[in-house]
Amino acid sequence: MARHLKIEPKDFDPAAYGLPPAARHP
C-alpha cells in the first residue's frame, strides 16, 4: 500500500498507474 505514497524511480510502474511506458521517470 505504501507504494502509492512513496514511489521510487526504480519501483515506478507506469502500467500500474495507467500511464504509457514513455511516461516513466529516468
Order of alpha helices (4+ residues) and beta strands (2+ residues): none
